[in-house]
Amino acid sequence: MSHAKSLQQPSWRRPPLDIMQSPSASDGDTAQFLAFMNNAFWGTVVSTVLFGVSLCQGYFYFTDYDDRLALKVYVTFLLFLDISSTVVWTAGLHKSLILNWGISVSPTSERPYAAAESVITLVLTFLTQLFFAHRVYILGSYRRIIPIIIALFALIGLVGGLTRVIFELTNSFGVIVTRKFKIVNGFENGFAAMSDVVATIAMCIHFVESAMDTRRMTSLLRRLMIYTVNRGILVTLFQTLILALYLSAPLGLNWIPFHMCVGKLYVNTFLAMLNARRRLRSNAGFTNRNESTAKSSTIIINAMVNSADDMTATLDWMPSAAFGNSHSSRHAS
C-alpha cells in the first residue's frame, strides 16, 4: 500500500481532465475532426513551403524588374492575398488546437476560417486566370472569342466556388455529401480547370503559328511554350485532383491539402513566369534593349511583330505569353 501511494502524483501535479481528454462528443464528430485535422496538417505543411517560395519569388520580382505601376500593384495584391490565406488558416488551427481544446471536436469549428480561405483562393485563381485571358486577347486580335471563353469559364468557377462557400456557412458539415454541393464543386473546379486548359492551348497555338526565321528565336519560342505548358498542366492537375478526390470520397477529406495549396500554386507559377523574362532574353542573345533595337532589321517574328525592339519590349511587358503586341506592332518598319 505504501508503495502504491508513493507512485500516485499529488493532486496539484495532475493536469486537468479537459486537457488530457477529448471533450464529450459523438464518435462520428470525433472521427470527422481527426480526419479534418490530419489533412489540414499536411495541407498546412505544403502550403507553408509554397508560401515561402511565393515570398522569395516576390522579392526577386521587385528587386530585378522595373515594370509598369499597374503590374506592380497587381503582383502586390496577389501577394497580399497569399499572405492573408496563410494567416487565416493559421488563426483557424490555433483556435481549434489551442484556444478551443477540450471544447469542440467538430470540423464546423473551422468553418468561418475555411470559408474565408476559400474566398481568398477563389479570388486568387480568378485574377490569375483573367491575367492570362488578357494576354491571349493581346496575342490574337482575330480571335476575340477565345479570351472571352477563358474569362467566362473563370467567372463560372468563381460563382460556383462562392456558392459552395455559402452552402458551407449555412448548412451542417454533412452538406458536403449532398448532390447540390457536388454540383457546385464540379462547377468550381471543373470550369477553373477548363479556363486554364483553354488559355494554355491558345498561347501554344500562337507560339506554333509564330514562324521563326532564325534558329535562336525558334529555341526561345520553344522555351516559352515549355513554361506555358508546364504552368497549365500543373494548375489544371491540381484543380482536377481536388474534384476527383472530393467526388470519390467527400467525407474522406483527402482533397483538403490540395485545396489549401492551389491558390499558392497559382501565385507561384505566375511569379515564376514573370521572373523568367531575364533568362529568356539572355537565351535569345539580347542583353539590353539597345542591342535588340540594333538587330531589329534582321530578326523577324511574324507579321504582327516586325522588330526585335517590339519583341523584347513586349517580353518585358507581357512575359507569360509571347513577344508581340498586336495593337502596337502593326506599323510598318
N, C-alpha and C positions, 0 to 999 in steps of 0.2 A: 504493500500500500504506500509506504513512504517513497519507494522508487517511482511509482506511478504518479504520485503527486509532484515529485521533482521534475517530471517531464512536462507537466502542464504549464502553459505560459500564463503569466499574470494577466489579469483582465485588461490592464492598461496597455499591454503589448499586442493584444489581438486586434487585427484590423476589423473594422465594422463589416457586418454581413453583406451590406449592399455594395461593398467594394469587391468582396471575394466572389459573390454570386451574381448571376444574371437576375434581372427582375422577373417577377412572375409574368408569364406570357404563354400563349399557346405555342405548341411545338411548330406549327406552321409559320407563325410570325418569326420565331427564333431562327428557323431554317432559312427563311427568306432574308432576314437581316444578315446572317452569316454569309450567305451566297452573295448578297449585295456588297458587303464589306470586302469579301475576298476578291471580287472582280474590281471593285473600286480601288483596292490597294495596288493591284498590278497596273491598272489604268493610270493611277497617280504616279507610279514609278516611271513608266514610259513617257507620260505626258510631261513630267518634270524635266526629263532629259531633253525632249523636244523643245521645251520652253527655254532651256539653257542655250540650245542651238539657235533658237529664234533671236535671243538677245545678242549672241555673237554675230549672227548674220546682220542684225540691225546696226550693230556697232560698225561692222565693216562697210555697210552701205553708206552711213552718214559720214564716215571718215574718208572714203575713197571716191565718192561721187557727188558732184555739184549739180543735181538735177533741178528741174523746174520746181517752184514752190508747191504747186498743186500735187505733184507726185510725192514730195517730201511729206506734205500733210497727210496724204493717203497712207503712206507707209507708217507714219507716226500713229495714225488712228488704228491701223491693223495691229500694231504692237501693243497699243493701249488695250484693245480688246483681248489680245492674247494674255496680257498680264492680268486683266480682270477675271478671265475664266479660271486662271490658276488660283487667284485669291479667293474666288467664290468656292471652288472645290475644297481648298484648304480650310476655309472657315466652316464649311459643312462637316467635314471629317472631324475637325476639332470639337464642334458642338456635340456630335454623336458619340465620339470616343472619349472625350474628356468631360465636357460640361454636363452631358446627359447620361453619363454612365450609371447604370442602375435605375434609370427612369424609363427608358424606351428601348425596345429592341425591334422596332418596326421600320422597314425601309421608308415609310411615309414621313419619318422624322427628317429625312434628307430631301424631301420633295421640293421645298422652296429653293434650295441651293441647286438641286439638279435642274429645276426649271430655268433658273437664271443662267446657269452654264449652257443649257441647251439654246436659249435665245442668243447668247453671245456667239456660240458656234454657228448658228444659223446665219447670223449677220456676217460673220467672217466668211463663210462659204459663199454667200450671195454676193458680197462685194468683190471677192476674188473672181468669181465667175463673170460678173459684169465687166471687170477689167479686161478679161480675155475676149469677151464679146465685143468690146470696143476696139480691141486690137484687130480682130477679124474684120470688123467694119472698115477700119482704115486700110487693111490689106487689099480688099477686093471691092471696089466701088460698084462692080457689076453684079455682085451677089448680096444685095441688101437683105435678102430673106434669111440668110444664114445667121448673122448676128442677132436678128430678131428671134429666131428659134432658140439660140443659146440663152438669150435673156429670158425668154418665155419659160423654158424648162427650169431655169434657175428660180424664177418667180414662183412657179408651181411648187418646187421643192421647198421654198421658204414658207409659203402658205400652208403646205402640208405639215411642216415642222412646227409652226406656230399653233396649228390646230391640235397637234399631238400634245404640246405643252399645256394647252387649255384643258384637254382631256385628263392629263395627269393631275392638274391642280384641282379639278372639280369632281374627281371620282376617287374611289379607293384604289389600292395598289393592284387589285385584281383586274382592273380595266385593261391591262397590257395584254390579256389573253382574248379580249373581245374582238369581234370582226371589224368594228369601226376603227379600232386602234391599229389593227393590222393594215387596213386600207390607207389611213393617213401616213403610217410609217412607210408603206410602199410608195406613196406619192413623194414623200420627203426624200428618201434615199434613192429611189428609182429615177426620178426626174433630175436630181442633182447629178447622178452618175451619167445620165444621158446628155446633160448640158456639157459636162467635161469631155465626153466622147465626141460630140459634135464639134466642139472648139478645137480639140486635138486634130481631128480629121481635116477640118477646114484649113488649119495652119499648115498641116503636112501637104495637103494638095497644093497650096500656094508655093511651098518650097519646091515641090516637084515641077511645077509649071515655070518656076523662075530659072530658065536655062542659063547656065554659066558659060562664059567664053574663055575663062581661064581655069586651070586645074585648082589653083589656090582658092578661088571663090566657090568651086564645087565642094571642096573639102569643108569650107566654112558653113555652107548650107547644110551639109551632112551633119555637122556638129549641132547646128541649131535644131535640126529635125530630131536628133537623138535626145537633146534636152527636152523638147516639146513632148515627144512620145513617152519618155520616162516619167515626166510630170503627170501626163494624162493617165498612164497606166496606174501609177501609184495612188492618186486620189480616187480614181474610178474603182480600183480594187478595194479600197477601204470602204467606200460607200456600199459596194456590193456585198462585202463581208458583213457589214452591220445589218443589212437587210436579211441576208441569208441566215445568219446566226439567230437573229430575232425570230424569224418565221419558223425555224426548225425547233427552237426551244425558248419561248418567250420568258418563262419563269426560270430558265437556267441562268439568265443574265450574263451569258458569255459575250454578248455584244457590247456590254458597257465599256470595257477597256478600249475598244476600237472607237466608240463614240466619243470618249474622253480625249482621244488623240487626233481625231480627224480635223478639227479646227486648226490645231497647231501644225498639222501636216500641210494644210493649205498655205499657211503663213510661211512655213519653211521653204516649200517649193517655189513660192512666189519670190521670196527674197533671194533664194539661190539663183534664180534666173536673172534677177536684177544684178547680182554681184558677178555674174559670169560674163558681163559685157567686156570688161577689160581684157580678159583672157581670150575672148572671141576676136576682138580687134587685133590683139597681138598675133594670134594664129593666122589672121588674114594678112599680116605683114604691115599693118598701119600702126605706127607708134603715136601719131597725133593727127589732127585734122588737116594740118598744113600739108603733111605728106600725102594724105588721101586726096586732097584737092589737086596737088601737082600731078597725080596719076589719073585724074578724072577723065582724061581723053582716051584712056586705053582700057579702063575697067568698066564693062557694061554688065548690068544685071538683067534687065528686060526693058520693055517699052515704058514701064512705069518709073523706073529709076535709071537715069542716064548719066549719072556722075558718081564717082566714088565719094565725093563730099556729101551728096544726098544720102548715100548708103550709110556712112559712118555717123552722120548726124541723126538719122533715124534709128540706128543701132543704139545710140545714147538715149534717144527719146522713147523708143519702143523696143526694149531688148528682148522681150519674151516671144516675139512673133517673127519678125523679119526685118529687112533693112529699108523697105521703101514706104513712103507716104504717098498714097495715090493722089492726094489733093495738092501736095506741094511740089510734086515731081513731074508734072505734065508739061512743064515749059520746055522749049527746045534748047538743047545745049549749044 
